[in-house]
Amino acid sequence: MRIFHYFLLLIASFSLLTTAVSAQVIDIGDAVRQGEGRLAIAVDSTDAALAKLARRAFALHGGYTVTTAAKSAYTFQIERASGSSVTLTIGSGQPVQEQLRRVVPGRNLQNATLRACDLAVEATLHTKGFFAGKLAFIGKQRGVSEVYTSDLLFNRVRPLTADRALVTGPSWSPDGTKLLYTTYYKTGFPDIYMIDLLSGRKIPVATYKGTNSGGEYSPNGRSIAMSLSSAGNAEIFVAASIDSKPRRLTINKSLETSPTWSPDGRRLAFTSDARGKPQIYEISANGGPMRRIPTNVSSYCSEPTWNPIKENLIAFTAAVSGGFQIALYDFKTRSSQILTTVSQSAVEPTWMNDGRHLVFTQRQNGRMRLMLLDTETKKVSSLHVPDFGDASSASFVY
């Protein structure tokens, strides 16, 4: 957990659909239900399992109301095709008239169904879909924490590590083939390692004296930002590659942690206690003076995450009313807003690829679970049942 790291310091792979969709812009019009700001849709299939999966996905989104065909603006029909493919048919009107039909491939039927749902999102809301993306997160099973990966709906969960030690902060490479994380498994101190999912190898990235944490790939996947305390206190460093020596960006007596890249890779935002308590700052990726981002919403702001689509937005964690909530800063208006009002605490935000949704960790009664937030409607949904165990510190990639 990144907040845990701060206190410690004080003491893609789915490119096939993306290519196919982006090659031809899909636009079948808008039909948002009046007064709700949500698109009324019906989801149907002769395969009950596919229909259930698709309805669950759209119910998470926040931009849709799942209803009956008679009350819907669009009907999404998803049927099995050959192999691990499905056919998506989008219809509208009464009686329903076909607007779009596509065969959507996938790694399996479940994946193909979620890809079809993403295609339907692009066709009707004109934004990116995220259902077929994947998560990395810290899962705690029977008292042991490891790095796990799963699809967004927690249907295919598997461990990526067997360190049997404290592990934190997983972070995907942009292409989803590599994963950075911090582990204590070898030395008893926090070191950054990279997992190559293609080869299964685990490669050390930063094992310097002191604390090594917060590894984050740049948007082009070439550079890695991190927080290292080898100089005495935690500072922000950038390595041009996994094999190169990190270059120090910040030089001061305060603690700098949790770096996050701007969408163009030219800037970094991070947490610093230069004013005594944590606040959000930014700096050029080439170095230079750091500048406080005037969130002005809380005396404690940390864990920034830069919106991948809208470069004017940064989500972060803010101390509110004795707990923590997810907040949003807008560079255009130079103002912040609190996005969540969940019980106890909401921490560790991470953006989805559509720039609209966030995954965050809810801490409640000593338990942790991953939640999905629609920043437009403020809809909050749980991604897994409590019986799964604790899940936190998510990273998302499409």
C-alpha positions in Angstrom: 0.0 0.0 0.0 1.3 3.4 -0.9 0.1 5.1 2.2 1.9 2.4 4.2 5.0 3.2 2.2 4.8 6.9 3.1 4.5 6.1 6.8 7.4 3.6 6.5 9.6 6.3 5.0 8.7 8.6 7.9 10.2 6.0 10.3 -2.5 -4.8 -23.4 -2.1 -7.5 -24.2 -5.6 -6.8 -25.4 -4.5 -4.8 -28.5 -6.4 -6.9 -31.1 -9.8 -5.3 -30.3 -8.3 -1.9 -29.9 -6.7 -2.1 -33.4 -9.9 -3.4 -35.0 -12.1 -0.7 -33.4 -9.8 2.2 -34.0 -9.4 1.3 -37.6 -13.1 2.2 -38.2 -14.9 4.8 -36.1 -18.2 3.4 -34.8 -21.0 5.9 -34.4 -24.6 4.8 -34.2 -25.9 7.9 -32.4 -26.8 8.9 -28.9 -29.9 7.9 -26.9 -29.4 8.8 -23.3 -32.4 8.4 -21.0 -33.7 11.9 -20.1 -33.0 13.0 -16.6 -30.7 10.2 -15.7 -27.6 10.8 -17.8 -27.4 7.1 -18.4 -28.1 5.1 -21.6 -30.9 2.6 -21.2 -29.9 -0.8 -22.7 -31.1 -4.3 -22.8 -28.6 -7.3 -22.9 -29.7 -10.6 -24.3 -28.2 -14.0 -25.3 -29.4 -17.5 -25.8 -26.4 -18.5 -23.6 -27.4 -17.6 -20.0 -23.8 -17.5 -18.9 -22.8 -14.9 -21.5 -25.9 -12.8 -20.8 -25.2 -12.8 -17.1 -21.5 -11.8 -17.6 -22.5 -9.0 -20.0 -25.2 -7.7 -17.7 -22.8 -7.6 -14.8 -20.2 -5.7 -16.8 -22.7 -3.0 -18.0 -24.2 -2.7 -14.5 -20.7 -1.7 -13.2 -20.2 1.0 -15.8 -22.3 3.9 -14.4 -23.1 5.2 -17.9 -25.8 2.6 -18.5 -29.1 1.5 -17.1 -29.7 -2.2 -17.8 -33.4 -2.7 -18.4 -35.9 -4.5 -20.6 -35.9 -4.3 -24.4 -39.2 -2.4 -24.4 -37.7 0.4 -22.2 -34.2 0.5 -23.8 -32.6 2.7 -26.3 -30.3 -0.1 -27.5 -30.4 -3.8 -27.4 -27.1 -5.7 -27.2 -27.3 -9.3 -28.4 -24.3 -11.5 -27.8 -24.2 -15.0 -29.2 -21.5 -17.7 -29.5 -19.7 -17.8 -32.8 -17.0 -20.2 -34.0 -14.2 -21.1 -31.6 -13.6 -18.5 -28.9 -15.5 -15.8 -30.7 -18.9 -14.2 -30.2 -21.2 -12.2 -32.4 -22.3 -8.8 -31.1 -25.5 -7.3 -32.6 -26.6 -3.8 -31.6 -30.2 -2.9 -32.3 -32.4 0.1 -31.6 -36.0 1.1 -31.9 -39.3 -0.8 -31.6 -39.4 -3.2 -33.3 -35.7 -3.5 -32.9 -33.7 -2.6 -36.1 -30.1 -3.9 -36.4 -27.5 -1.0 -36.3 -24.3 -3.0 -36.0 -23.1 -6.6 -36.2 -19.6 -7.7 -35.5 -17.8 -11.0 -34.8 -15.5 -10.4 -31.8 -12.6 -12.8 -31.1 -11.1 -13.5 -27.7 -8.8 -15.8 -25.8 -11.9 -17.6 -24.6 -15.6 -17.1 -24.7 -15.5 -15.0 -21.5 -12.8 -12.7 -22.8 -14.6 -12.4 -26.2 -17.8 -11.4 -24.4 -16.1 -8.7 -22.5 -14.4 -7.5 -25.7 -17.9 -7.3 -27.3 -19.1 -5.3 -24.3 -16.2 -2.9 -24.9 -17.1 -2.6 -28.5 -20.7 -1.8 -27.5 -19.4 1.0 -25.2 -17.4 2.6 -28.0 -20.4 2.4 -30.4 -22.9 3.9 -28.0 -21.0 6.1 -25.5 -18.1 7.0 -27.9 -15.5 6.3 -25.1 -13.1 3.4 -24.6 -14.4 0.2 -23.0 -12.4 -1.3 -20.2 -14.2 -4.6 -19.4 -11.6 -6.8 -21.1 -8.6 -5.2 -19.3 -6.7 -6.8 -16.5 -5.8 -6.0 -12.9 -2.8 -6.6 -10.8 -3.3 -6.2 -7.1 -2.1 -7.3 -3.7 -4.3 -10.2 -2.5 -4.2 -11.6 1.0 -5.2 -15.2 1.4 -4.9 -17.1 4.7 -2.8 -14.3 6.1 -0.2 -14.3 3.3 0.0 -11.3 0.8 1.1 -11.9 -2.8 0.7 -10.1 -6.2 -2.2 -11.4 -8.1 -3.7 -10.8 -11.5 -7.3 -11.1 -12.7 -9.8 -9.8 -15.2 -11.8 -6.9 -14.1 -14.7 -9.0 -12.8 -12.5 -11.3 -10.7 -13.4 -14.4 -12.7 -9.8 -15.5 -13.5 -7.6 -14.8 -10.5 -4.1 -16.2 -10.2 -1.0 -15.4 -8.1 2.1 -13.9 -9.8 4.4 -14.2 -6.8 5.2 -16.6 -4.0 7.4 -14.4 -2.0 5.7 -15.0 1.4 6.9 -11.6 2.4 5.4 -8.1 2.4 4.7 -7.0 -1.2 3.3 -3.7 -2.4 2.6 -1.4 -5.3 2.2 -3.5 -8.4 2.3 -1.4 -11.7 1.8 -2.7 -15.2 3.9 -1.8 -18.2 1.8 -0.2 -21.0 1.7 -3.3 -23.0 0.7 -5.6 -20.1 3.7 -7.9 -20.5 5.7 -6.7 -17.5 4.9 -5.8 -13.9 6.8 -3.7 -11.4 6.3 -4.3 -7.7 8.0 -3.8 -4.3 9.0 -6.8 -2.2 10.8 -7.5 1.0 11.3 -11.2 0.2 15.1 -11.3 -0.2 16.7 -8.7 2.0 13.9 -7.9 4.4 14.0 -4.3 3.0 11.9 -2.9 0.2 13.3 -3.5 -3.3 11.7 -3.0 -6.7 11.5 -6.1 -9.0 10.1 -6.6 -12.5 8.1 -9.7 -13.4 8.3 -10.6 -17.1 5.0 -12.4 -17.7 6.2 -13.8 -21.1 9.2 -15.6 -19.6 8.1 -15.8 -16.0 11.5 -14.3 -14.9 11.7 -11.9 -11.9 14.4 -9.3 -12.4 15.7 -6.8 -9.8 15.2 -3.2 -10.8 16.3 -1.2 -7.7 17.9 -2.9 -4.8 19.9 0.0 -3.4 20.6 0.7 0.3 17.5 2.0 2.0 13.9 2.0 0.6 13.1 1.3 -3.1 9.5 1.7 -3.9 6.9 3.3 -6.2 8.2 1.9 -9.5 6.1 3.3 -12.4 6.5 2.8 -16.2 6.4 5.8 -18.4 3.6 5.9 -21.0 5.9 4.7 -23.7 7.2 1.9 -21.5 10.9 2.9 -21.8 11.6 4.7 -18.6 10.8 3.9 -14.9 10.1 6.5 -12.2 10.7 5.4 -8.6 11.3 6.6 -5.1 14.7 5.8 -3.6 16.2 6.7 -0.2 19.8 5.7 -1.0 20.7 9.4 -0.8 19.5 9.6 2.8 15.8 10.6 2.3 13.3 9.4 -0.2 13.7 11.3 -3.6 12.2 10.8 -7.1 14.5 9.1 -9.6 14.0 8.1 -13.2 15.8 5.3 -15.0 16.0 5.4 -18.8 15.7 1.6 -18.9 15.6 -1.3 -16.6 19.4 -1.7 -16.9 20.4 1.9 -16.6 21.4 3.8 -13.4 18.5 6.0 -12.1 18.9 9.7 -12.4 17.8 11.8 -9.4 15.2 14.5 -10.1 14.4 15.9 -6.6 17.1 17.2 -4.3 15.9 18.4 -0.8 15.4 17.3 2.8 11.8 16.3 2.5 10.3 12.9 1.5 9.1 12.4 -2.1 7.1 9.2 -3.0 4.5 7.8 -5.3 5.5 9.1 -8.7 3.0 9.1 -11.6 3.6 10.1 -15.2 1.6 12.7 -17.3 0.0 11.2 -20.4 2.7 12.7 -22.7 5.6 11.5 -20.4 7.0 15.0 -19.9 6.0 15.5 -16.3 5.7 13.6 -13.1 3.4 14.2 -10.1 4.3 12.8 -6.7 3.8 13.2 -3.0 6.1 15.4 -0.9 6.0 16.6 2.7 8.1 19.7 1.9 5.4 21.7 3.7 5.4 19.4 6.7 2.4 17.3 5.7 2.0 15.4 2.4 0.8 17.4 -0.6 1.0 16.8 -4.4 3.8 18.3 -6.4 4.9 18.1 -10.1 8.3 18.2 -11.8 9.6 18.0 -15.4 10.7 14.4 -16.3 14.1 16.0 -17.2 14.4 17.5 -13.7 14.3 21.1 -12.5 12.3 22.9 -9.8 9.3 21.1 -8.3 6.0 22.9 -8.0 3.2 22.3 -5.6 -0.1 21.5 -7.2 -2.7 23.7 -5.4 -5.2 21.0 -4.5 -6.3 23.0 -1.5 -8.8 20.4 -0.4 -7.1 18.8 2.5 -4.0 19.1 4.7 -3.0 15.6 3.7 -3.0 14.7 0.0 -1.1 11.7 -1.4 -1.0 8.9 -4.0 -1.6 10.9 -7.2 -2.5 9.2 -10.4 -2.5 11.1 -13.7 -5.5 10.7 -16.0 -4.3 8.8 -19.1 -6.8 10.6 -21.4 -7.4 14.0 -19.9 -4.0 15.5 -18.9 -5.7 18.2 -16.9 -7.0 15.7 -14.3 -5.1 14.1 -11.4 -6.9 11.8 -8.9 -5.4 11.4 -5.4 -6.1 10.4 -1.8 -7.1 13.1 0.6 -7.7 13.0 4.4 -11.3 13.9 5.1 -13.3 13.8 8.3 -11.0 11.4 10.1 -10.6 9.0 7.2 -9.5 9.2 3.5 -11.4 9.7 0.3 -10.6 9.9 -3.4 -10.3 13.4 -4.7 -9.8 15.0 -8.2 -7.8 18.0 -9.2 -8.4 19.9 -12.4 -5.5 22.0 -13.8 -8.0 23.9 -16.0 -10.1 25.2 -13.1 -7.3 25.0 -10.5 -9.8 23.4 -8.2 -10.4 20.0 -6.4 -13.5 18.0 -5.6 -14.0 15.0 -3.3 -15.3 12.1 -5.4 -16.1 9.4 -2.8 -18.1 9.3 0.4 -17.5 5.7 1.3 -17.6 4.3 4.8 -14.2 4.8 6.6 -11.5 5.1 3.9 -11.0 5.2 0.2 -7.3 5.1 -0.9 -5.0 4.1 -3.7 -6.8 5.3 -6.8 -5.8 4.1 -10.3 -7.3 5.2 -13.6 -8.9 2.9 -16.1 -8.0 3.4 -19.8 -11.2 5.4 -20.5 -10.1 8.3 -18.3 -13.6 8.2 -16.7 -13.4 5.3 -14.2 -11.1 4.6 -11.2 -10.3 1.6 -9.2 -9.6 2.3 -5.5 -9.2 0.4 -2.2 -11.9 0.7 0.4 -10.7 0.1 4.0 -13.5 -0.9 6.3 -13.5 -2.7 9.6 -10.0 -4.0 9.1 -10.8 -5.4 5.6 -9.8 -4.2 2.2 -11.6 -4.6 -1.1 -11.3 -3.1 -4.6 -14.0 -0.8 -5.8 -14.9 0.8 -9.2 -15.8 4.5 -9.3 -17.5 6.2 -12.2 -16.2 9.8 -11.8 -19.1 11.2 -13.8 -22.1 9.6 -12.0 -20.2 8.9 -8.8 -21.4 5.3 -8.9 -19.3 3.0 -6.7 -19.3 -0.8 -7.2 -17.4 -3.6 -5.5 -15.3 -5.7 -7.9 -15.2 -8.8 -5.7 -17.1 -10.5 -2.9 -15.8 -10.2 0.7 -15.2 -14.0 0.8 -12.3 -13.5 -1.6 -10.2 -12.0 1.2 -8.4 -8.7 1.2 -7.5 -7.0 -2.1 -5.7 -3.7 -2.4 -3.2 -1.5 -4.4 -4.6 -2.2 -7.9 -3.0 -1.4 -11.2 -5.0 -1.7 -14.5 -3.9 -2.2 -18.1 -5.8 -2.8 -21.3 
